[in-house]
Amino acid sequence: MEVIRAPSQILSVSASLVDPAHPAVVQLCADLIATMRVSPGCVGLAAPQVGVAAQAFCVDVSAHPKARTSHGLIVLLNAEIVEASRNEKGREGCMSVPDLTGDVKRATKISVAGQLPLNGERVRGPRPAA
């Protein structure tokens, strides 16, 4: 899929909740993964970045040289951050803002809840260590 670039309005619109079992949502998830995998250096992609205002994203840091931990490929729908801790500054880039990187302060430990594609099972990622 084509990755949308800033300053496109879709990148700042609130994304809608989705039905995990809907065939179009399942296909969107597959397309997000395929787009992420063919994009050099990309470790995550959200639906608005491909022009769809939906709450869907994928992430896989397995092959990133600076990853300290990896949970493999994660695809979540209707996700929310439940807990976050241990903020740390790190260099980041974004597919929607190419050729620009910057130091961004992010939580290094998070717990995320969301639904899986297809069956809609609600899952929650690991709780951060104190």
Secondary structure, DSSP 8 states (H G I E B T S, - for coil): -----TT-GGGGS--B---TTSHHHHHHHHHHHHHHHHSTT--EEEGGGGT--BSEEEE--TT-TT-S-----EEEEEEEEEEEEEEEEEEEEETTEEEEEEEEEEEEEEEEEEE-TTT--EEE------
